[in-house]
Amino acid sequence: MEMDERKHKILKAIVQDYIATAEPVGSRTVSKKFELGVSPATIRNEMADLEELGLIEQPHTSAGRIPSDSGYRYYVDYLMDPLSLNHDEKKNINQEITSRLSEVQEVIEYTGKLISQVTNLTSIVLGPKSRSGILKNLHFLPYEQGKAIMVTVKENGSVENNIVDIGPDTSPEELQILANIFNQKMSGTRVQDLKKGLINEIYSELSRKRRIIDGMMGTLERMFDDKDGESEERVYLGGTLNMLDQPEFRDINKVRSLFSVFEENNKLKELLSHDQKGLSIMIGAENADQVFKNCSIISATYQVNGKQIGSVGVLGPTRMDYGKAIAIVDYMTNSLTELLTERYRRPRT
């Protein structure tokens, strides 16, 4: 059975109306709302064909039909009109993100909140690993007598501040020399991979400050240490209570199973794990975990300097507004990539 233009229009109408109302869609509703130029009887015949194709189904004894997972997939792949955020939405998002660029973790966490606010769905954002990684640069800020704040920037964009001992007689100029030598010798290097020869080079250039260097190296090693399995991507959830506003989740058992998964970082990370570039759209039973069989997840990855460091996703019922959700995930991942890459391309002062 072929999918002709009329069937396309009727399936599109059923999906869009069910997304908007959460109520099964009958032939009269399609005829009145969408003005397809055919009678309700003709629409009923076409709906019977769509049901035979497995694209719509009849819930219980209702006279109306709802899209199946296959129907949503067909809609997303072939029928959905592409959407984009309007100028004001983009402007507000960029302002909110840019105002928090001083701390990458805050940017990523707030991204989830913005997504959940715009879509009224649940957002899942996977942040970069907090400990392991490659050193990009470091610099020092005066703190108090004999101490300084060592600001360490990793290539994944994360920033850490640590107080280090510098001795009572170290001047700001000497601190700058320390930072310059460390950046020259260590930028782009995994701290775990440093060889003794490189440390000796730094010692020879700064032999008078060996004690300070030892302290700094100890701090760096602790920051980048992954031997105890502490290097975990952080998962940020936003708008989890939005699930309670969805008619599909009025069943307390469904909500309980979903909310229990929200406590399991590994399962949430699996939802966002995909190797393909661009958007990933998993609908209903396409999700490997049965707890998400009534949900869809739209996700994409973001990068810093061309390296994938995390993912952004929207989780909601299969009856979600796919056009809006795809538009916000696509825009947010592109914005995060551009803003974070630019932020760590600029010289730090």
C-alpha positions in Angstrom: 0.0 0.0 0.0 1.5 3.3 -1.1 1.6 6.5 1.0 0.1 9.1 -1.4 -0.3 12.8 -0.8 -3.8 12.4 0.8 -2.5 9.9 3.3 0.4 12.2 4.0 -1.9 15.1 4.8 -4.2 13.0 7.0 -1.4 11.4 9.0 0.2 14.8 9.5 -3.1 16.2 10.7 -3.6 13.4 13.1 -0.1 13.8 14.6 -0.3 17.5 14.9 -3.8 17.5 16.5 -2.8 14.7 19.0 0.3 16.6 19.9 -1.8 19.7 20.6 -4.7 18.1 22.5 -3.6 14.6 23.8 -7.0 13.4 22.7 -7.6 10.6 20.1 -8.4 12.2 16.7 -11.5 11.3 14.7 -12.3 11.8 11.0 -14.7 14.7 11.7 -12.0 16.5 13.7 -9.6 16.1 10.7 -12.2 17.3 8.3 -13.2 20.4 10.3 -9.8 21.5 11.5 -7.6 20.9 8.5 -9.9 21.5 5.5 -8.5 18.7 3.3 -11.3 19.0 0.8 -12.6 15.5 1.3 -15.5 14.1 3.3 -15.3 12.5 6.8 -16.2 9.1 5.1 -13.2 9.4 2.8 -11.0 10.3 5.7 -12.2 7.3 7.7 -11.2 5.0 4.7 -7.8 6.6 4.6 -7.4 6.3 8.4 -8.2 2.6 8.1 -5.4 2.3 5.6 -3.0 4.2 7.9 -4.0 1.8 10.7 -3.3 -1.2 8.5 0.1 0.3 7.7 0.8 0.5 11.5 1.1 4.3 11.5 -1.9 5.0 13.7 -3.7 2.9 16.3 -7.0 2.9 18.2 -6.7 3.3 21.9 -9.2 1.1 23.8 -12.7 1.6 22.4 -12.3 5.2 21.3 -13.6 6.2 17.9 -10.5 8.3 17.4 -7.0 7.3 16.4 -3.5 8.2 17.8 -0.1 8.0 16.1 1.9 4.9 16.8 5.7 5.0 17.3 6.1 4.2 13.6 3.7 7.1 12.8 5.7 9.5 14.8 8.9 8.3 13.1 7.3 8.7 9.6 6.1 12.2 10.6 9.6 13.2 11.9 11.4 11.8 8.9 9.1 12.9 6.0 6.2 15.2 7.0 7.3 17.6 9.8 7.8 21.2 8.8 11.3 22.4 10.0 11.1 25.1 12.6 13.7 27.5 14.0 13.7 29.8 17.0 12.7 33.4 16.4 15.0 36.3 16.8 13.9 37.2 20.4 14.3 33.6 21.6 17.8 33.3 20.1 18.7 36.7 21.6 17.5 35.8 25.1 19.3 32.4 25.0 22.6 34.0 23.9 22.4 36.7 26.6 21.7 34.1 29.3 24.6 31.9 28.2 27.1 34.7 27.6 26.4 36.2 31.1 27.6 32.9 32.6 30.6 32.2 30.5 33.0 32.7 33.4 32.3 29.2 34.6 31.6 26.4 32.1 29.8 24.2 34.6 27.3 26.9 35.3 26.8 27.5 31.6 26.0 23.8 31.0 23.7 23.5 34.0 21.8 26.6 33.0 21.5 25.3 29.4 19.3 22.6 30.7 17.1 25.0 32.6 16.6 27.1 29.4 15.7 24.1 27.3 13.1 22.8 29.8 11.6 26.3 30.1 11.2 26.7 26.3 9.9 23.2 25.6 8.0 22.5 28.8 9.7 19.1 28.7 12.5 17.5 30.7 16.1 18.4 29.7 19.1 16.2 30.1 22.5 17.8 29.7 25.8 15.8 29.8 28.7 17.9 30.9 32.4 17.3 30.4 34.4 15.0 32.7 35.2 17.1 35.8 38.7 15.6 36.6 40.5 13.9 33.7 41.6 15.8 30.6 44.3 17.8 29.0 45.8 21.0 30.4 45.2 24.1 28.3 46.8 26.8 30.5 47.0 28.1 34.0 47.6 31.4 35.7 47.9 32.9 39.2 46.0 35.5 41.1 47.3 37.0 44.3 45.5 35.7 47.4 47.2 36.5 50.7 50.8 36.5 52.1 52.5 33.3 50.9 49.6 32.0 48.9 48.0 32.4 45.5 45.0 31.2 43.5 46.0 28.8 40.7 43.4 29.0 37.9 43.6 25.9 35.8 41.9 25.7 32.4 41.4 22.3 30.7 40.9 21.7 27.0 37.3 20.5 27.6 36.5 24.0 28.9 36.3 23.4 32.6 38.0 25.7 35.0 39.2 25.0 38.5 40.6 27.3 41.2 43.0 26.1 43.9 45.0 27.8 46.6 48.7 27.0 46.5 51.6 27.9 48.7 54.1 30.2 47.0 56.3 31.2 50.0 56.6 34.7 51.5 59.1 36.1 49.0 57.5 35.3 45.6 56.7 38.4 43.7 53.8 38.8 41.2 56.4 39.0 38.4 57.9 35.6 39.5 54.4 34.1 39.6 53.9 35.2 36.0 57.2 33.6 35.0 56.0 30.4 36.7 52.8 30.5 34.7 54.6 31.2 31.5 57.0 28.3 31.9 54.2 25.9 32.9 52.1 26.9 30.0 55.0 26.6 27.6 56.1 23.1 28.8 52.7 21.6 29.7 50.0 23.1 27.5 48.2 20.3 25.5 49.6 17.6 27.9 47.9 15.1 30.1 49.3 15.6 33.6 49.3 11.8 34.0 51.7 11.5 31.0 54.3 14.0 32.2 57.8 12.5 32.1 60.4 13.1 34.7 62.6 14.8 32.1 60.0 17.5 31.6 59.8 18.1 35.3 63.5 18.4 35.4 63.4 21.0 32.7 61.1 23.1 34.8 63.2 22.6 37.8 66.3 23.7 36.0 64.6 26.9 34.9 63.2 27.6 38.3 65.5 25.9 40.7 65.0 28.5 43.4 61.2 27.7 43.4 61.4 23.9 43.5 59.2 23.7 46.7 56.5 25.8 45.0 56.7 23.6 41.8 56.3 20.5 43.9 53.2 21.9 45.5 51.7 23.0 42.2 52.4 19.6 40.6 50.7 17.8 43.5 47.6 20.0 43.1 47.5 19.3 39.3 47.9 15.6 39.7 45.0 15.5 42.2 42.9 17.6 39.8 43.5 15.3 36.8 43.6 12.0 38.7 41.3 9.3 37.3 42.7 6.2 39.0 39.7 5.9 41.4 37.1 6.1 38.7 36.1 9.6 39.8 36.2 10.9 36.2 32.5 11.1 35.5 30.6 13.3 33.1 28.1 15.3 35.1 24.4 14.9 34.2 22.2 17.9 34.7 18.4 17.5 34.7 16.0 20.4 34.2 12.2 20.5 34.3 11.6 17.0 35.7 8.3 18.2 37.2 7.2 19.0 33.6 6.5 15.3 33.3 3.7 15.6 35.7 1.9 18.1 33.4 1.7 15.5 30.6 -1.5 13.6 30.4 0.4 10.4 29.5 2.0 10.4 32.9 -1.0 10.8 35.1 -0.5 7.1 35.9 1.6 7.3 39.1 3.4 4.0 38.3 4.7 5.5 35.0 5.9 8.6 36.8 7.5 6.6 39.6 9.5 4.5 37.2 10.7 7.6 35.3 11.7 9.5 38.4 13.6 6.5 39.7 15.7 6.5 36.5 16.3 10.3 37.0 18.5 9.2 40.0 20.6 6.9 37.9 23.3 8.8 36.1 24.4 5.8 34.0 21.0 5.3 32.4 20.7 9.0 31.7 24.1 9.0 30.1 23.1 6.0 27.9 20.2 8.1 26.6 22.6 10.7 25.3 25.2 8.3 24.1 25.4 8.3 20.3 28.3 8.4 17.9 26.5 10.0 14.9 26.9 13.6 14.1 24.0 15.9 14.3 20.7 15.2 15.9 19.6 11.8 17.3 15.8 11.1 17.6 14.7 8.0 19.5 11.0 7.4 19.6 9.1 5.2 22.0 10.2 1.5 21.6 13.3 2.6 19.7 14.8 3.3 23.2 16.6 0.3 24.5 15.3 0.7 28.1 11.7 -0.2 28.4 11.1 2.4 31.1 11.3 4.9 28.2 8.9 3.1 25.9 6.4 5.9 26.2 9.0 8.6 25.7 11.0 10.2 23.0 14.5 11.7 23.4 16.0 14.2 21.0 19.7 14.9 21.6 22.8 16.3 20.0 26.5 16.8 21.0 28.4 20.0 21.6 32.1 20.6 21.2 35.0 22.7 22.3 37.8 23.3 19.8 36.4 20.5 17.6 36.3 17.9 20.5 33.1 16.4 21.6 32.7 17.1 25.4 29.0 16.6 26.1 25.4 16.3 24.9 22.1 18.1 25.2 18.8 16.3 25.2 15.0 16.7 25.6 13.0 13.9 27.1 9.2 13.9 26.8 6.2 11.8 25.8 6.1 10.4 22.3 3.4 13.0 21.8 5.9 15.9 22.0 6.1 18.9 19.7 9.0 17.5 17.7 9.5 20.6 15.6 10.0 22.8 18.6 12.1 20.3 20.5 14.4 19.7 17.5 14.8 23.4 17.0 15.8 24.2 20.6 18.2 21.2 20.9 19.9 22.1 17.6 20.2 25.8 18.4 21.5 25.2 22.0 24.2 22.7 20.9 25.4 24.9 18.1 25.4 27.9 20.5 27.3 26.0 23.2 29.9 24.9 20.7 30.4 28.4 19.3 30.4 30.2 22.6 32.6 27.8 24.5 35.1 27.5 21.7 35.3 31.2 21.4 35.6 31.7 25.1 38.6 29.4 25.3 40.2 30.7 22.1 40.6 34.2 23.6 43.7 35.0 25.7 43.0 35.0 29.4 43.9 38.1 31.4 
